[in-house]
Amino acid sequence: MLEQILDVSQGSVSHFTDRFLKALLDLEKDRIVWPQGSCLLTVTRGFENSDAEFGKLKLPNVIGAMDGNHIPIHAPSENGSVHDARVFYRSSLHHEISLNAELWVPGGTYIIADAAYPL
């Protein structure tokens, strides 16, 4: 359908879609990072001192929060939607945490999430 709207071949649409996705993944490396070192301490302090959104709720030793609503992605109508748990189980993050949990979630720290993200 896109090839008809833009009057280009399906091969061109696929080529530029691949280039666009590669560019996004290249940007991801600089934008979305796992907290480590002094950054990890900054993140945990932020959760310990949070009071604006959580009504003075203190969350000690939390290194992150996970939810499927941070980045809205609209599912194509022909394939429908996929539950957060399935997306997480198929992700490289789940695979990496499963292989080496201590590297990603050091002892005594936590990631808060709903039931879609059991670790």
N, C-alpha and C positions, 0 to 999 in steps of 0.2 A: 504494500500500500504506500509506503514512504517513497519508494522508487517512482511510483506514478505521480505523486504530489510534486516531487522535486524533478521529475523527468530525467532520472538517472538509472543506471542498471542496478540490479540486485547486488552484483559484485561490488559496485562502488559503495552502496549502502553498507554492506558487510565490512568492507575495508575501512571506511571512515568510522564505523561503530567500534571496530577493534582498536583503531588509533585513539579514539576518544576514551575508551575504557582503560587503555594502557596509560594514558595521560592522567586519568583520575587516580589510578593505582600508584603512579609515581608521586603524585601530590600527597597521597595518603601517608606515605612514609614520613613526610615532614609535618603533617598536621595531626595525625592520630597516633599517639605514642603511649606505650605502657609506662606508668610511673616507676622510676628507679632512682636510687641514690637520694640526693637532696630533694628531688622532685617528689619522691615517695613520701618523705617527711612533710612536705608542704601540703600534699593532698590529704594525708591523715589528719593534720592539724586543721585543715579546712572543714572536714567532717566533724571533728571534735568540737569546733567552735561555731558550727552552723546554728543560727537562730532565726534567720529571716524567713526562710521557706518552711522550716520544720517546727516552728513555734518553740524555740529553745531546746529542741531535742539534741542531745549530745550523742554522737556515734563514734565511740573510740575504736581505733585500729581498723577503720574502714579505708580501703585503698581505691574503691571505685563503686559505681552504681551502674547497673545494666538494665536497659529496657528497650523494647522494640520501637518505641515512639520517638527516639531521638532524631532519626532520619526517616522522614516519611517516604515510602516507596509504594507506588500504586501498582498493584498486580495486573498483568494483562488479562483481559476478559476471557481469552480462550484457555488460559491455564489456571485461572482462579487464584486464590490466596493460599499462603502457607503459614502454618502456626509458627510462632517465635521459637518454640522448642526445636522444631525441625531445622529451621535456619541455623540455630545455635549448634545443634549436633553435627551439622554438615560443615561448620566453619573451621577454619584453621586455628582459631583461638581455642575452641573446645579441644581439638586434637592436641595442641601444644600444652594446654593446662593438664590434660589427661596424662601426657607423657612425663611432664616434669612440673608438678604442682608447686613445689617449693620455690622454684625459680620465679613463677608468675604470681603466686600468692604466698609470700613468706609466712612462716609459722606465727600464729597469733594475729594475723591480719585477715580481713574479710572483704568480699565483694557482696554488696547487697543487691538483690534482684527478686523478682517474683518467681512463682513456681515453674515458669517456663524455662528457667535456667538452673536446673539442679546440677551441682558439681559433686 
